[in-house]
Amino acid sequence: MPESFTGAASIRDVTSKLGDRGRQLLRRHGYEVGEGFVDNLSQYQSLEHAARSDRIRDLKSLLTELNSPA
């Protein structure tokens, strides 16, 4: 059964549960995770907050991709 991500999921949830696939999807939507987090707090921000602060583009599309099977 695929994961069920919402806007309340943290960046860390995505990267820890989906690994490279999660990083690639975040990057495709404008969020640069990089190698480890430079800003430790940013990993705990929600996808919704990242979208509101323009760090993620098209949250609805990102959630659709995150929740679809690999």
C-alpha positions, 0 to 999 in steps of 0.5 A: 500500500502506498504512503499517504502524504498530506500537506501536514507531512514534513520534508523529513517524512518524505525523505525518510520514507521515500528516500531518493524518490522523495528527494527527486520529487521535492527537487522537481517541485523546487525544494532543494534538499541537498546532501543533509540539511544545512538548516536543521529546522527546515527538515521539520517544516510541513509541505504546506508551509514550504509551499506558502513560503514559495519553497515548493511549487504546485503542492497539489501536484507534488502530493499526487506524485508522492501518493502514487505508486513508484 
